[in-house]
Amino acid sequence: MDPMTQSAQISSSQGLADGQNSAAKESKLSDSFLSSSPVSLIQSPQVKDLIHWRDPKKSGVVFGLSLLLLLSLAAFSFISVASYLLLALLCVTITFRIYKSVVQAVQKSSDGHPFKTLIEKDVSIPPETFRKHVDSSLTHINRALKQMSRLFLVEDLVDSLKLAVVMWLFTYVGAVFNGITILILADILLFAVPPVYEKNKTQIDQYIDVIRTQINTTMAKLQEKLPGAVKRCKTE
């Protein structure tokens, strides 16, 4: 075989291997990002058991406390709510400490401090754990910045138009609800929708498919009406 041809084939195979390795690395990065995203937290078994009311007592406690906290934030400032919570915790621990001291004095026992085990427990954050969470947060931040740059600089006209429509709808939402009200509604929906969806999964999926089909049809018609240059950029 001609040495020049053999060299070209080797270079081509090396380029193909490099491309495959690069694609594999990007796939691994994408998978690691999705596995560390907030969506994966909602999809974790513990959270799914809570929002599907597998254990009604535990789900009721979590739902009640979260709703009570959000309602408190709606009625009072964050500083007031945090201060009241910390004050209540201090009242409980101080009362229990005094109670145990009185009991030990009456019984003449030497049990020691009632929170000795908790005091001696190491509550410091390991540097490895801190760096891991910082790296994960940095991944989310960089991805968000990249998406913002892509949308606001109109890399894809259709995606930028979608964002504009969503922001326009949010102006009406913001005129009716404030942030705390939206969080309260989200908390209620988080614990109410999954059980309902689980019981009526077939019917709900049918309606979702119809809505998705309508949206895809509308977006296809919109792309057909776009200028030719824009459509060429879209296909590329």
Backbone hydrogen bonds in HBPLUS format (Angstrom, degrees):
<---DONOR---> <-ACCEPTOR-->    atom                        ^
c    i                          cat <-CA-CA->   ^        H-A-AA   ^      H-
h    n   atom  resd res      DA  || num        DHA   H-A  angle D-A-AA Bond
n    s   type  num  typ     dist DA aas  dist angle  dist       angle   num
A0006-GLN N   A0002-ASP O   2.91 MM   4  6.19 164.5  1.93 161.1 165.8     1
A0007-SER N   A0003-PRO O   2.94 MM   4  6.03 156.9  1.99 143.1 149.4     2
A0008-ALA N   A0004-MET O   2.97 MM   4  6.21 152.6  2.05 144.4 151.6     3
A0009-GLN N   A0005-THR O   2.91 MM   4  6.20 155.4  1.97 149.7 156.5     4
A0010-ILE N   A0006-GLN O   2.96 MM   4  6.20 157.2  2.01 149.0 155.1     5
A0011-SER N   A0007-SER O   2.96 MM   4  6.18 159.1  2.01 147.4 152.9     6
A0012-SER N   A0008-ALA O   2.88 MM   4  6.06 154.3  1.94 145.7 153.2     7
A0013-SER N   A0009-GLN O   2.90 MM   4  6.13 160.1  1.94 149.5 154.4     8
A0014-GLN N   A0010-ILE O   2.89 MM   4  6.08 154.8  1.96 146.6 154.0     9
A0015-GLY N   A0011-SER O   2.89 MM   4  6.10 155.6  1.95 145.9 152.4    10
A0016-LEU N   A0012-SER O   2.91 MM   4  6.17 154.9  1.98 146.7 153.7    11
A0017-ALA N   A0013-SER O   2.89 MM   4  6.11 156.2  1.95 145.1 151.7    12
A0018-ASP N   A0014-GLN O   2.84 MM   4  6.08 157.6  1.89 148.4 154.8    13
A0019-GLY N   A0015-GLY O   2.88 MM   4  6.11 154.6  1.94 145.1 152.1    14
A0020-GLN N   A0016-LEU O   2.93 MM   4  6.20 155.3  2.00 147.2 153.7    15
A0021-ASN N   A0017-ALA O   2.85 MM   4  6.10 159.3  1.89 151.0 157.0    16
A0022-SER N   A0018-ASP O   2.83 MM   4  6.05 156.8  1.88 148.3 154.8    17
A0023-ALA N   A0019-GLY O   2.88 MM   4  6.11 157.4  1.93 146.0 152.3    18
A0024-ALA N   A0020-GLN O   2.84 MM   4  6.07 154.4  1.91 146.4 153.9    19
A0025-LYS N   A0021-ASN O   2.90 MM   4  6.15 152.9  1.97 146.3 153.6    20
A0026-GLU N   A0022-SER O   2.91 MM   4  6.20 161.4  1.95 150.8 155.5    21
A0027-SER N   A0023-ALA O   2.89 MM   4  6.09 152.3  1.96 145.4 153.3    22
A0028-LYS N   A0024-ALA O   2.91 MM   4  6.17 154.6  1.98 145.5 152.2    23
A0029-LEU N   A0025-LYS O   2.87 MM   4  6.16 157.6  1.92 150.9 157.2    24
A0030-SER N   A0026-GLU O   2.86 MM   4  6.06 157.4  1.92 145.8 152.3    25
A0031-ASP N   A0027-SER O   2.88 MM   4  6.11 160.6  1.91 149.1 154.4    26
A0032-SER N   A0028-LYS O   2.85 MM   4  6.05 158.6  1.89 148.8 154.9    27
A0033-PHE N   A0029-LEU O   2.89 MM   4  6.08 149.5  1.98 144.9 153.4    28
A0034-LEU N   A0030-SER O   2.94 MM   4  6.20 164.6  1.96 152.8 156.4    29
A0035-SER N   A0031-ASP O   2.89 MM   4  6.05 149.9  1.98 145.0 153.7    30
A0036-SER N   A0032-SER O   3.16 MM   4  6.27 128.5  2.44 133.6 145.0    31
A0036-SER N   A0033-PHE O   3.08 MM   3  5.21 137.2  2.27  98.1 110.2    32
A0037-SER N   A0034-LEU O   3.39 MM   3  5.07 162.5  2.42  96.0 101.0    33
A0040-SER N   A0037-SER O   3.04 MM   3  5.51 129.5  2.31 108.8 120.3    34
A0041-LEU N   A0038-PRO O   3.02 MM   3  5.07 129.4  2.29  95.4 109.2    35
A0042-ILE N   A0038-PRO O   3.31 MM   4  6.77 150.7  2.40 148.4 154.2    36
A0043-GLN N   A0039-VAL O   3.03 MM   4  6.32 146.0  2.15 144.6 155.0    37
A0044-SER N   A0041-LEU O   3.26 MM   3  5.17 159.9  2.30  98.4 104.3    38
A0048-LYS N   A0044-SER O   2.95 MM   4  6.12 166.3  1.97 162.5 167.1    39
A0049-ASP N   A0045-PRO O   2.93 MM   4  6.04 151.4  2.02 144.0 151.2    40
A0050-LEU N   A0046-GLN O   3.12 MM   4  6.41 145.2  2.25 138.6 148.0    41
A0050-LEU N   A0047-VAL O   3.07 MM   3  5.02 118.2  2.47  92.4 107.9    42
A0051-ILE N   A0047-VAL O   2.96 MM   4  6.27 168.9  1.98 163.1 162.8    43
A0052-HIS N   A0048-LYS O   2.99 MM   4  5.90 136.1  2.19 139.3 149.8    44
A0054-ARG N   A0049-ASP O   2.99 MM   5  5.17 170.1  2.00 155.7 157.4    45
A0053-TRP N   A0050-LEU O   3.16 MM   3  5.24 160.1  2.20 105.0 110.1    46
A0059-SER N   A0055-ASP O   2.95 MM   4  6.10 174.2  1.95 168.3 170.3    47
A0060-GLY N   A0056-PRO O   2.82 MM   4  5.77 154.2  1.88 141.4 149.0    48
A0061-VAL N   A0057-LYS O   3.04 MM   4  6.26 153.9  2.11 145.3 151.7    49
A0062-VAL N   A0058-LYS O   3.03 MM   4  6.29 168.6  2.04 154.4 156.9    50
A0063-PHE N   A0059-SER O   2.86 MM   4  5.94 166.3  1.88 151.5 156.1    51
A0064-GLY N   A0060-GLY O   2.86 MM   4  5.84 159.8  1.90 142.3 148.8    52
A0065-LEU N   A0061-VAL O   2.93 MM   4  6.04 165.5  1.95 151.1 155.0    53
A0066-SER N   A0062-VAL O   2.96 MM   4  6.03 165.2  1.98 149.1 153.9    54
A0067-LEU N   A0063-PHE O   2.94 MM   4  5.99 159.9  1.98 147.0 153.0    55
A0068-LEU N   A0064-GLY O   2.88 MM   4  5.96 154.9  1.94 143.5 151.1    56
A0069-LEU N   A0065-LEU O   2.90 MM   4  6.08 155.9  1.96 147.5 153.8    57
A0070-LEU N   A0066-SER O   3.05 MM   4  6.27 160.0  2.09 145.7 150.6    58
A0071-LEU N   A0067-LEU O   2.90 MM   4  6.08 158.9  1.95 149.5 155.5    59
A0072-SER N   A0068-LEU O   2.92 MM   4  6.06 149.5  2.01 142.2 150.8    60
A0073-LEU N   A0069-LEU O   2.96 MM   4  6.26 151.5  2.04 144.8 152.5    61
A0074-ALA N   A0070-LEU O   2.95 MM   4  6.21 135.5  2.15 138.2 150.6    62
A0075-ALA N   A0071-LEU O   3.09 MM   4  6.34 137.9  2.27 139.8 150.0    63
A0075-ALA N   A0072-SER O   3.18 MM   3  5.16 127.6  2.47  93.1 106.3    64
A0076-PHE N   A0072-SER O   2.76 MM   4  5.83 153.5  1.83 153.2 161.0    65
A0081-VAL N   A0077-SER O   3.02 MM   4  6.34 165.7  2.04 156.1 159.6    66
A0082-ALA N   A0078-PHE O   2.89 MM   4  6.03 169.1  1.90 153.6 156.9    67
A0083-SER N   A0079-ILE O   2.90 MM   4  5.98 156.8  1.96 144.6 151.6    68
A0084-TYR N   A0080-SER O   2.90 MM   4  6.09 161.6  1.94 151.7 156.3    69
A0085-LEU N   A0081-VAL O   2.97 MM   4  6.17 159.5  2.01 150.6 156.2    70
A0086-LEU N   A0082-ALA O   2.99 MM   4  6.17 165.9  2.01 150.6 154.3    71
A0087-LEU N   A0083-SER O   2.84 MM   4  5.95 154.2  1.90 146.0 154.1    72
A0088-ALA N   A0084-TYR O   2.87 MM   4  6.03 155.6  1.92 146.0 152.2    73
A0089-LEU N   A0085-LEU O   2.97 MM   4  6.24 156.8  2.03 146.7 153.1    74
A0090-LEU N   A0086-LEU O   2.90 MM   4  6.13 158.8  1.95 147.8 153.6    75
A0091-CYS N   A0087-LEU O   2.92 MM   4  6.14 155.3  1.98 147.4 154.1    76
A0092-VAL N   A0088-ALA O   3.07 MM   4  6.33 155.1  2.14 146.7 152.6    77
A0093-THR N   A0089-LEU O   3.01 MM   4  6.30 168.4  2.02 155.1 157.6    78
A0094-ILE N   A0090-LEU O   2.84 MM   4  5.88 167.2  1.85 154.1 158.4    79
A0095-THR N   A0091-CYS O   2.99 MM   4  5.91 159.6  2.03 139.7 146.1    80
A0096-PHE N   A0092-VAL O   2.99 MM   4  6.13 161.2  2.03 147.5 153.0    81
A0097-ARG N   A0093-THR O   2.87 MM   4  6.02 153.2  1.94 144.4 152.3    82
A0098-ILE N   A0094-ILE O   2.95 MM   4  6.18 163.5  1.98 154.1 157.2    83
A0099-TYR N   A0095-THR O   2.91 MM   4  6.05 160.7  1.95 148.2 154.3    84
A0100-LYS N   A0096-PHE O   2.95 MM   4  6.10 165.2  1.97 149.9 153.2    85
A0101-SER N   A0097-ARG O   3.04 MM   4  6.21 150.6  2.13 142.7 151.1    86
A0102-VAL N   A0098-ILE O   2.92 MM   4  6.21 158.5  1.97 153.5 158.4    87
A0103-VAL N   A0099-TYR O   2.99 MM   4  6.23 163.5  2.02 152.4 157.1    88
A0104-GLN N   A0100-LYS O   2.93 MM   4  6.06 158.4  1.98 145.1 151.0    89
A0105-ALA N   A0101-SER O   2.93 MM   4  6.13 149.1  2.02 143.1 151.8    90
A0106-VAL N   A0102-VAL O   2.92 MM   4  6.17 157.0  1.97 152.2 158.0    91
A0107-GLN N   A0103-VAL O   2.92 MM   4  6.02 167.8  1.93 152.4 156.2    92
A0108-LYS N   A0104-GLN O   2.76 MM   4  5.40 111.5  2.24 129.0 144.0    93
A0109-SER N   A0104-GLN O   3.03 MM   5  5.00 145.6  2.16 132.7 142.1    94
A0116-LYS N   A0113-HIS O   3.20 MM   3  5.16 153.2  2.28 115.4 112.8    95
A0119-ILE N   A0115-PHE O   2.85 MM   4  6.05 154.1  1.91 155.5 163.8    96
A0120-GLU N   A0116-LYS O   3.01 MM   4  6.17 157.8  2.06 150.7 155.5    97
A0121-LYS N   A0118-LEU O   3.26 MM   3  5.07 145.3  2.38  92.4 102.5    98
A0130-PHE N   A0126-PRO O   3.07 MM   4  6.39 161.1  2.11 156.1 161.8    99
A0131-ARG N   A0127-PRO O   2.88 MM   4  6.07 166.0  1.90 153.2 156.6   100
A0132-LYS N   A0128-GLU O   2.92 MM   4  6.06 150.7  2.00 143.2 151.8   101
A0133-HIS N   A0129-THR O   3.05 MM   4  6.31 160.1  2.09 150.3 153.9   102
A0134-VAL N   A0130-PHE O   2.93 MM   4  6.16 153.0  2.00 148.2 156.6   103
A0135-ASP N   A0131-ARG O   2.87 MM   4  6.04 162.9  1.90 149.3 153.5   104
A0136-SER N   A0132-LYS O   2.97 MM   4  6.20 154.4  2.04 143.1 150.6   105
A0137-SER N   A0133-HIS O   2.87 MM   4  6.05 158.1  1.92 145.0 150.9   106
A0138-LEU N   A0134-VAL O   2.84 MM   4  6.05 153.8  1.91 148.4 156.3   107
A0139-THR N   A0135-ASP O   3.00 MM   4  6.26 146.8  2.11 143.2 151.3   108
A0140-HIS N   A0136-SER O   3.17 MM   4  6.53 157.5  2.23 147.2 152.1   109
A0141-ILE N   A0137-SER O   2.91 MM   4  6.18 160.7  1.95 152.4 158.0   110
A0142-ASN N   A0138-LEU O   2.91 MM   4  6.03 167.3  1.93 150.2 153.4   111
A0143-ARG N   A0139-THR O   3.03 MM   4  6.15 158.7  2.07 145.7 151.9   112
A0144-ALA N   A0140-HIS O   2.91 MM   4  6.09 156.3  1.97 147.2 154.1   113
A0145-LEU N   A0141-ILE O   2.88 MM   4  6.14 159.2  1.93 152.6 158.2   114
A0146-LYS N   A0142-ASN O   2.95 MM   4  6.13 154.2  2.02 144.4 151.5   115
A0147-GLN N   A0143-ARG O   2.95 MM   4  6.19 158.1  1.99 148.3 153.9   116
A0148-MET N   A0144-ALA O   2.90 MM   4  6.11 160.5  1.94 150.5 156.0   117
A0149-SER N   A0145-LEU O   2.94 MM   4  6.09 161.3  1.97 146.5 151.7   118
A0150-ARG N   A0146-LYS O   2.97 MM   4  6.16 156.5  2.02 145.0 151.7   119
A0151-LEU N   A0147-GLN O   2.89 MM   4  6.09 154.7  1.96 150.0 156.6   120
A0152-PHE N   A0148-MET O   2.88 MM   4  5.87 171.2  1.89 155.9 158.6   121
A0153-LEU N   A0149-SER O   3.08 MM   4  5.74 143.2  2.22 135.4 143.7   122
A0155-GLU N   A0150-ARG O   2.99 MM   5  5.26 175.5  1.99 162.4 162.3   123
A0154-VAL N   A0151-LEU O   3.20 MM   3  5.13 158.4  2.25 102.0 106.3   124
A0160-SER N   A0156-ASP O   3.06 MM   4  6.30 159.9  2.10 155.2 161.4   125
A0161-LEU N   A0157-LEU O   2.89 MM   4  6.10 150.3  1.98 146.8 155.1   126
A0162-LYS N   A0158-VAL O   2.92 MM   4  6.22 151.6  2.00 148.2 156.3   127
A0163-LEU N   A0159-ASP O   3.02 MM   4  6.33 156.9  2.08 146.9 152.4   128
A0164-ALA N   A0160-SER O   2.96 MM   4  6.23 153.0  2.03 143.4 151.1   129
A0165-VAL N   A0161-LEU O   2.94 MM   4  6.23 156.0  2.00 150.2 155.7   130
A0166-VAL N   A0162-LYS O   2.96 MM   4  6.25 160.3  2.00 150.9 156.4   131
A0167-MET N   A0163-LEU O   2.87 MM   4  6.09 164.2  1.90 154.1 158.2   132
A0168-TRP N   A0164-ALA O   2.92 MM   4  6.08 149.9  2.01 142.5 151.1   133
A0169-LEU N   A0165-VAL O   2.95 MM   4  6.23 153.6  2.02 148.0 154.7   134
A0170-PHE N   A0166-VAL O   2.92 MM   4  6.19 148.9  2.02 145.6 155.0   135
A0171-THR N   A0167-MET O   3.11 MM   4  6.41 131.5  2.35 138.3 149.7   136
A0171-THR N   A0168-TRP O   3.26 MM   3  5.29 135.4  2.47  93.7 105.4   137
A0172-TYR N   A0169-LEU O   3.13 MM   3  5.47 130.0  2.39 103.3 114.9   138
A0173-VAL N   A0169-LEU O   3.12 MM   4  6.53 153.3  2.19 143.2 151.3   139
A0174-GLY N   A0170-PHE O   2.76 MM   4  5.90 163.3  1.79 150.7 154.5   140
A0175-ALA N   A0171-THR O   3.15 MM   4  6.24 132.5  2.39 127.9 139.3   141
A0176-VAL N   A0173-VAL O   3.10 MM   3  5.35 142.2  2.25 102.9 113.4   142
A0177-PHE N   A0173-VAL O   2.81 MM   4  5.91 174.7  1.81 167.0 168.8   143
A0182-ILE N   A0178-ASN O   3.12 MM   4  6.41 157.3  2.18 152.9 159.1   144
A0183-LEU N   A0179-GLY O   2.98 MM   4  6.28 154.2  2.05 147.3 154.7   145
A0184-ILE N   A0180-ILE O   2.88 MM   4  6.17 152.4  1.95 149.8 157.4   146
A0185-LEU N   A0181-THR O   2.96 MM   4  6.24 162.6  1.99 150.2 154.5   147
A0186-ALA N   A0182-ILE O   2.82 MM   4  6.02 153.6  1.89 146.1 154.4   148
A0187-ASP N   A0183-LEU O   2.87 MM   4  6.05 152.4  1.94 144.9 152.0   149
A0188-ILE N   A0184-ILE O   3.00 MM   4  6.28 158.4  2.05 149.3 154.7   150
A0189-LEU N   A0185-LEU O   2.87 MM   4  6.07 165.4  1.89 151.5 155.8   151
A0190-LEU N   A0186-ALA O   2.82 MM   4  5.90 149.0  1.92 143.3 152.1   152
A0191-PHE N   A0187-ASP O   3.35 MM   4  6.58 145.8  2.47 140.7 147.0   153
A0192-ALA N   A0188-ILE O   2.91 MM   4  5.97 125.2  2.22 140.1 156.1   154
A0193-VAL N   A0189-LEU O   2.83 MM   4  5.36 169.7  1.84 142.6 145.8   155
A0197-TYR N   A0193-VAL O   2.80 MM   4  5.95 165.0  1.82 167.7 173.0   156
A0198-GLU N   A0194-PRO O   2.90 MM   4  5.99 154.1  1.97 148.8 155.8   157
A0199-LYS N   A0195-PRO O   3.17 MM   4  6.37 146.2  2.29 141.8 149.2   158
A0200-ASN N   A0196-VAL O   3.06 MM   4  6.25 142.5  2.20 145.3 155.7   159
A0204-ILE N   A0200-ASN O   3.10 MM   4  6.19 167.0  2.12 158.3 162.5   160
A0205-ASP N   A0201-LYS O   2.93 MM   4  5.99 159.1  1.97 149.9 155.6   161
A0206-GLN N   A0202-THR O   3.16 MM   4  6.41 147.8  2.27 143.1 151.2   162
A0207-TYR N   A0203-GLN O   3.19 MM   4  6.56 159.3  2.24 150.2 154.4   163
A0208-ILE N   A0204-ILE O   2.92 MM   4  6.18 156.5  1.98 150.6 157.9   164
A0209-ASP N   A0205-ASP O   2.92 MM   4  6.10 154.9  1.99 145.1 151.3   165
A0210-VAL N   A0206-GLN O   3.08 MM   4  6.37 153.8  2.15 146.6 153.5   166
A0211-ILE N   A0207-TYR O   2.99 MM   4  6.28 162.0  2.02 150.8 155.3   167
A0212-ARG N   A0208-ILE O   2.84 MM   4  6.04 161.2  1.88 151.0 156.7   168
A0213-THR N   A0209-ASP O   2.92 MM   4  6.06 156.5  1.97 144.8 151.0   169
A0214-GLN N   A0210-VAL O   3.01 MM   4  6.28 157.7  2.07 148.0 153.8   170
A0215-ILE N   A0211-ILE O   2.95 MM   4  6.22 158.5  2.00 151.7 157.3   171
A0216-ASN N   A0212-ARG O   2.92 MM   4  6.13 166.8  1.94 153.1 156.7   172
A0217-THR N   A0213-THR O   2.92 MM   4  6.08 156.0  1.97 147.4 154.3   173
A0218-THR N   A0214-GLN O   2.94 MM   4  6.14 159.5  1.98 147.2 152.7   174
A0219-MET N   A0215-ILE O   2.88 MM   4  6.14 162.7  1.91 155.1 159.6   175
A0220-ALA N   A0216-ASN O   2.92 MM   4  6.07 150.4  2.01 142.7 151.0   176
A0221-LYS N   A0217-THR O   2.98 MM   4  6.26 158.3  2.03 149.6 154.8   177
A0222-LEU N   A0218-THR O   2.93 MM   4  6.19 151.8  2.01 145.1 153.6   178
A0223-GLN N   A0219-MET O   2.95 MM   4  6.17 156.0  2.00 146.5 152.1   179
A0224-GLU N   A0220-ALA O   3.04 MM   4  6.30 146.3  2.16 143.0 152.1   180
A0225-LYS N   A0221-LYS O   3.23 MM   4  6.49 136.7  2.43 139.6 149.9   181
A0225-LYS N   A0222-LEU O   3.16 MM   3  5.25 132.1  2.40  97.1 109.6   182
A0226-LEU N   A0223-GLN O   3.24 MM   3  5.15 152.5  2.32  96.7 104.9   183
A0231-LYS N   A0227-PRO O   3.06 MM   4  6.36 159.4  2.10 155.0 161.1   184
A0232-ARG N   A0228-GLY O   2.93 MM   4  6.16 152.1  2.01 150.0 157.5   185
A0233-CYS N   A0229-ALA O   3.10 MM   4  6.36 153.5  2.17 142.5 148.9   186
A0234-LYS N   A0230-VAL O   2.94 MM   4  6.23 150.1  2.03 144.7 153.8   187
A0235-THR N   A0231-LYS O   2.93 MM   4  6.23 158.7  1.98 151.2 155.2   188
A0236-GLU N   A0232-ARG O   2.96 MM   4  6.11 154.2  2.02 145.6 153.0   189
